[in-house]
Amino acid sequence: MSLKNFSSSSLHNLGLDGARESKEQLTSASTADSRSPQDFVQYLQEIVKPAEVEVGKLHKLRVLLRNESIIWIDAFIQQGGLSGLLELLESVLKIEWRYVAD
């Protein structure tokens, strides 16, 4: 089935109409929600040692990255969440595999 068969409201519901939430909507929604992208980005930035990581919190982040809207994921990436995850992964690799980044 092609996108031509969908109505504009169906495309909007799927997030395929190009509509974006405003910055104000993202900010107000994320401040009210304890699962906001900012909360997870802040958590990733606060981790000093990989041994301090809460496995449950990372599991929750994994679930959110798989199931949340594209807008939530985009906000997470724009606020530095992806780089925070990559830094955490690099520090774990350094410990586990004596990995040295080039």
Order of alpha helices (4+ residues) and beta strands (2+ residues): alpha-alpha-alpha-alpha-alpha-alpha
